[in-house]
Amino acid sequence: MNTKQGRAGLRAAALLATLPIGVAAQLVATTPAAAVSGLIRTTHVSTATDSQSPKTRAAECPSGMRVIGGGARVSGPAAGSIRLSHLQPISGPGQTDRYEVWADEPPGGISGNWALEGYAICAPATSVPGYAIVAQGSGYSSVSPRSTAAGCPSGQRVIGSGASIAGGGLGRVGLQMSRASGPLDIARAAAAEDGAYSGNWQVTAYAICANPVGAAAEGSVQTGVSSASHVCPGTEQVHSVGGATGAGSTGQTFLNSLYLDPDLRAVRLSLTGVPSDGLAIQAICA
């Protein structure tokens, strides 16, 4: 295993050389000065462990709080074959803030059993002035792989991210990227087909934006592995999670689980296989 880690020590050249899907990686952190106060992690408890597909969860934030991130964890005997298709923050008038996650079996299904659990990272509305979710779709086509990015309004920064697929049913399209840029000005998303698929689909990136809070994009690029973790330094907490993968030796690999620990200190990523050019894991820390 070859690991490149750190905060200011992450080298942009190395990341650009190893991040998959031909998308420039910016995981280099800026210096944090503050943090969003009052963060909590909520959970939508695991589904039944069976072979039903797709599975969905929606972890909700309490009244008066805003969703600033979230994640999903797949478990069970057949967990390693499952790909994520939605990591979507939702907020708006008359709605409960939540983070929705979807996961699918590969085309043709599998005989094994698995389960899905969803998480939301929530912050008091008063601690995220300027809060907004910006979405940007790639447009519908059958081109694969495909990526897109959503940007924050001028003067704001990304504090969380998400990604979703529309039109790629029955596990035929899976997520390969959901993360923020290093400068925290945009959120990136990417997806790919699993084998030949003639249908049209699109991938959407979600940037959760707010006035700057001094958060930093932390992370690493690792090769030869299908899972990784990253811990925020010192007493800093995870504000959002991110990950990226690409093609492996026998085909595309996909995001399988991407979530944070209950104490908001570490991010964990697993994939459906080992990507040839390495995986990227990210935590927005402050």
C-alpha positions in Angstrom: 0.0 0.0 0.0 1.3 3.4 -0.9 -0.2 6.3 1.1 0.1 10.1 0.7 -1.4 11.9 3.7 -1.4 15.2 5.6 -2.7 18.7 5.7 -0.4 21.3 4.1 1.8 18.3 3.4 -0.5 16.9 0.7 1.3 17.6 -2.6 -0.9 18.8 -5.4 1.3 17.3 -8.1 1.1 13.8 -6.6 -2.7 14.0 -6.2 -3.2 15.2 -9.8 -1.1 12.3 -11.0 -3.1 9.6 -9.1 -6.7 10.7 -8.8 -8.9 8.7 -11.1 -11.5 9.7 -13.7 -9.3 12.4 -15.2 -10.6 14.9 -12.7 -8.1 17.2 -11.1 -7.9 16.6 -7.3 -7.6 19.4 -4.8 -7.4 18.0 -1.3 -4.8 20.5 -0.1 -6.1 22.1 3.0 -6.4 25.7 4.0 -5.6 26.8 7.5 -8.7 26.6 9.8 -9.6 29.4 12.2 -12.9 28.3 13.6 -15.5 25.6 13.5 -19.3 25.2 13.2 -20.4 24.8 16.8 -23.0 22.3 18.1 -22.5 19.5 15.5 -24.2 16.2 16.0 -24.5 13.0 14.0 -28.0 11.5 13.5 -28.7 8.0 12.2 -31.4 6.3 10.3 -31.0 2.8 11.6 -30.0 0.0 9.3 -32.5 -1.7 6.9 -33.2 -5.4 7.2 -30.3 -7.6 6.1 -31.7 -9.2 2.9 -31.3 -9.1 -0.9 -33.9 -6.4 -1.6 -32.5 -3.7 -3.9 -32.4 -0.8 -4.0 -32.3 0.2 -0.3 -32.7 3.8 1.0 -32.3 5.6 4.3 -32.9 9.3 5.3 -31.2 10.5 8.4 -33.0 13.6 9.7 -31.8 16.7 11.6 -33.7 17.9 14.7 -35.9 21.0 14.4 -33.8 24.2 14.2 -30.8 22.4 12.7 -29.4 22.3 9.2 -27.9 19.3 7.4 -24.2 20.0 6.5 -23.1 16.5 5.5 -23.8 12.9 5.9 -23.0 9.4 4.7 -23.9 5.8 4.2 -22.6 2.4 5.5 -23.3 -0.9 3.8 -23.0 -4.1 5.9 -23.7 -7.8 5.6 -22.3 -10.9 3.8 -22.7 -9.4 0.4 -21.8 -5.8 1.3 -18.7 -5.7 -1.0 -20.7 -5.8 -4.2 -23.0 -2.9 -3.4 -22.6 0.5 -4.9 -24.0 3.9 -3.7 -26.2 5.9 -6.0 -27.4 8.8 -3.8 -25.6 10.8 -1.1 -28.0 13.8 -1.1 -28.5 16.7 1.3 -32.0 18.0 1.4 -33.2 21.3 3.0 -36.0 23.7 2.2 -39.1 25.5 3.4 -41.6 23.1 4.9 -39.1 20.2 4.9 -37.1 18.4 7.6 -33.4 18.8 6.9 -32.1 15.3 6.1 -29.4 13.4 4.2 -30.8 10.7 1.9 -28.7 7.7 0.8 -29.5 5.0 -1.7 -27.6 1.8 -2.6 -28.0 -0.8 -5.3 -26.9 -4.3 -6.2 -24.9 -4.7 -9.5 -26.8 -5.4 -12.7 -28.5 -8.8 -12.5 -28.5 -8.7 -8.7 -26.7 -10.9 -6.2 -27.8 -13.8 -4.0 -26.3 -12.6 -0.8 -27.8 -10.4 1.9 -26.8 -6.8 2.8 -28.1 -3.8 4.8 -27.8 0.0 4.5 -27.5 2.6 7.3 -27.7 6.4 6.8 -26.2 9.3 8.7 -26.6 13.1 8.7 -24.3 15.7 10.2 -26.4 18.5 11.6 -25.6 22.0 12.9 -27.7 24.7 14.6 -29.1 27.0 11.9 -27.6 30.0 13.8 -24.1 28.6 13.4 -24.1 28.4 9.6 -25.0 31.9 8.4 -25.5 32.1 4.6 -26.5 28.5 4.5 -27.6 27.2 1.1 -27.5 24.0 -1.0 -26.4 24.4 -4.6 -27.0 21.6 -7.1 -25.5 21.1 -10.6 -26.3 18.2 -12.9 -24.2 16.9 -15.7 -27.1 16.7 -18.2 -28.5 13.4 -19.5 -26.6 11.2 -21.9 -25.0 7.8 -22.1 -21.4 9.0 -21.9 -19.5 7.1 -19.2 -17.8 8.0 -16.9 -19.1 11.5 -16.3 -18.5 14.3 -13.7 -19.9 17.6 -12.7 -19.3 20.3 -10.1 -21.5 22.7 -8.0 -20.1 26.0 -6.9 -20.9 28.2 -3.9 -21.9 31.9 -4.4 -19.1 34.5 -4.1 -17.8 34.9 -0.6 -19.1 31.5 0.6 -17.3 28.2 1.1 -18.3 24.5 0.9 -18.9 23.0 4.3 -20.4 19.8 3.0 -21.1 17.9 -0.2 -23.1 15.2 -1.9 -23.8 13.4 -5.2 -26.7 11.5 -6.8 -27.6 9.6 -10.0 -30.8 9.9 -12.0 -31.8 7.5 -14.8 -29.2 4.8 -14.0 -31.6 2.2 -12.5 -31.0 -1.3 -11.3 -27.4 -0.7 -10.3 -26.3 0.0 -13.9 -24.6 3.3 -12.8 -22.8 3.9 -9.6 -21.2 6.9 -7.8 -17.4 7.2 -8.1 -16.9 10.6 -6.5 -18.5 12.9 -3.9 -16.2 15.4 -2.3 -15.3 19.1 -2.1 -12.3 20.8 -3.7 -9.3 21.7 -1.7 -10.1 25.5 -1.6 -13.7 24.6 -0.7 -15.1 26.6 -3.5 -16.9 23.8 -5.3 -18.2 20.2 -4.7 -17.5 17.5 -7.2 -19.4 14.4 -8.2 -18.7 11.6 -10.7 -20.3 8.3 -11.8 -19.8 5.5 -14.3 -21.7 2.7 -15.9 -21.1 -0.9 -14.8 -20.7 -2.6 -18.2 -22.6 -1.6 -21.3 -25.8 0.5 -20.7 -27.7 2.3 -23.5 -29.9 4.4 -21.3 -29.4 8.1 -20.6 -28.5 9.2 -17.1 -27.0 12.2 -15.2 -24.9 12.7 -12.1 -25.6 15.7 -9.8 -23.2 17.4 -7.4 -24.4 19.2 -4.3 -22.4 21.9 -2.6 -23.6 22.8 1.0 -22.5 26.4 1.3 -22.2 28.9 4.1 -20.2 31.9 5.1 -16.5 30.9 5.8 -16.0 29.1 9.1 -12.3 28.3 8.8 -12.8 24.6 7.8 -10.0 22.7 6.0 -10.1 19.9 3.4 -8.1 17.0 4.8 -7.3 13.8 3.2 -5.1 11.3 1.4 -4.6 9.4 -1.8 -3.9 5.7 -1.4 -3.0 3.0 -3.9 -3.4 -0.8 -3.8 -6.4 -0.7 -1.3 -10.2 -0.7 -1.4 -10.7 1.0 1.9 -9.3 3.9 3.9 -9.8 6.2 6.9 -8.8 9.7 7.9 -8.8 11.3 11.3 -9.2 15.1 11.8 -6.2 16.5 13.7 -6.2 17.5 17.4 -9.7 18.2 18.7 -11.1 19.1 15.3 -14.4 17.5 14.2 -15.6 16.2 10.8 -18.0 18.6 9.1 -18.4 16.5 6.0 -17.0 13.4 4.2 -15.7 12.8 0.7 -14.3 10.1 -1.5 -13.3 9.2 -5.0 -12.4 6.1 -7.1 -12.2 5.0 -10.7 -11.5 2.0 -12.9 -9.9 -1.2 -11.6 -8.1 -4.0 -13.4 -11.5 -5.8 -14.3 -13.8 -2.8 -14.7 -15.1 0.2 -12.8 -15.1 0.4 -9.0 -17.7 2.4 -7.0 -18.2 4.0 -3.7 -19.5 1.4 -1.3 -19.6 3.0 2.1 -18.7 6.6 3.1 -19.4 7.7 6.6 -18.1 9.3 9.8 -17.6 7.8 13.3 -20.1 8.7 16.0 -17.6 11.0 17.8 -17.2 13.1 14.6 -13.4 12.5 14.5 -12.8 10.1 11.6 -14.1 9.4 8.1 -14.2 5.9 6.6 -14.4 4.9 3.0 -14.8 1.5 1.3 -15.1 0.6 -2.4 -16.4 -2.3 -4.5 -12.9 -3.0 -5.7 -9.3 -1.8 -5.9 -8.9 1.2 -8.3 -5.9 1.1 -10.6 -5.0 4.8 -9.9 -5.8 4.9 -6.2 -8.6 6.1 -4.1 -9.0 9.5 -2.4 -10.6 10.0 1.0 -11.5 13.4 2.4 -12.7 15.0 5.6 -13.7 18.6 6.0 -12.3 19.4 9.5 -12.5 22.3 11.8 
